Structures are given as C-alpha cells and as structure tokens.
Amino acid sequence: MIILGLTGSIGMGKTTAANNFKSLGVPTHDADAAVHSLLVKGGDAVAEIEKTFPGVVHNGAVDRQRLGAIVFDDDVALHRLESILHPQVARHKHRFLAHAARAGARVVVLDVPLLFETGGEKNCDGVVTVSAPAFVQTARVLARPGMTQEKLKAILARQMPDAEKRRRADFIVPTGLGRVENLRAIRKILSSVRYWRGRHWPPFPARPRIHRNPSPWAV
C-alpha cells in the first residue's frame, strides 16, 4: 500500500486537495479531524488536557479557543499539549492504515499540516505539497473570522517556509487555478505512483527514504 503525505502551509488550499483525493476514491486520514475527535465530549484526550490545563473543559469538551489562547504564544505549554495529542493521533492514524489495508486500498493519503515540521514524511512513500502565491495565501487566511496580520505572522513563524516544503516535496499541486486544475494535478499524481511499491505498510524497520523525483516538479 502506497502512503502519500499531503501537506501545505496555512491558506494554501490543502483542504480542497484532500477533498479531491477523496472524490477519486483515495482513503484520506485528516490529522486535524483526528485531533478534533479527541477534544469533543467523550474524546480520549479530554481528561488529560483538563488535568494539564485546568479550566479549558466546558460541558465535557475542550474549549479550543480557550486552550489555543493558552498555548498560542507559549512554547512550553504547546509542547505539553503536543505530548498529549501526538501519541493519540498516531494511534488513530495506525488504525486508519490498518483498516485501509484490510479493505485493499492501493493508495492512501495522510493529510498533515505540519508533516515536515514533525518528521512525518519519513513514514510516507511520497509527499504532495500544495502551494499558492503569497498574496493568494494571505488573502485567503485574512478572510477567516478573527484572523489578523499579527496572528498570521505568528502562525507562519511556526511553519516551514513554503519554498522549503516545495523543495522537499515529490509532487507540487499549485492552487488558485480552480478546482478543475487541482483535480487534474491530483489525477496526474495518482497516475505517476500507480506502479510504486509501498515501503511503509505493513510497517518495516526504518530505512532511508528515497525521493522518486530527484527534482520536484509542479504538475
């Protein structure tokens, strides 16, 4: 089974790309959705987060705005939160991969915003980076409720620069040209990987990852 990592900085159009993979029948694991499921009422992370950050749970669910305000500009607090969430998201992902493999999936996608920042690309057979011009990215993000230039600047400071993500990617999907072009690019990627041999599922001992496209190219 081939595992593709899908990533891109905030406002680059990753959600549209993920939806296009899904529309083509590719099982897709959404790391953000997995986190959300851990924070809702009955979520597996609620009790530990309340213990670590007293007062952030309301009516049995984590108040994400309140929690975000605590960790947004505090690296120590953010690390404590990540130490709670990351192992649980990893288990959620493992269950997804096992289920997809049992269902006979040939290709799956791991939708992870901070794929490179967390080293997640090491567990993928290839990486797809979505990218758009900076002015398009800025316009998209500032259109979100409550977003400001200062918040955007702080978020981007925690993310790997787009140019570096593009450099490390096996495939680049340019966004901003419309859904049809996005879908065409993703079809081209799936055509390119159809003869690849998956190297990460079933899990194997760690081995160096080799880029199949030495010079990443835009499709």
Sequence and secondary structure as in RCSB ss.txt:
>XXXX:A:sequence
MIILGLTGSIGMGKTTAANNFKSLGVPTHDADAAVHSLLVKGGDAVAEIEKTFPGVVHNGAVDRQRLGAIVFDDD
VALHRLESILHPQVARHKHRFLAHAARAGARVVVLDVPLLFETGGEKNCDGVVTVSAPAFVQTARVLARPGMTQE
KLKAILARQMPDAEKRRRADFIVPTGLGRVENLRAIRKILSSVRYWRGRHWPPFPARPRIHRNPSPWAV
>XXXX:A:secstr
 EEEEEE  TTSSHHHHHHHHHHTT  EEEHHHHHHHHHSTT TTHHHHHHHSTT EETTEE HHHHHHHHTT H
HHHHHHHHHHHHHHHHHHHHHHHHHHHTT SEEEEE TTTTTTTGGGG SEEEEEE  HHHHHHHHHTSTT  HH
HHHHHHHTS  HHHHHHH SEEEE SS HHHHHHHHHHHHHHHTT   SSSS         SSSS EE 
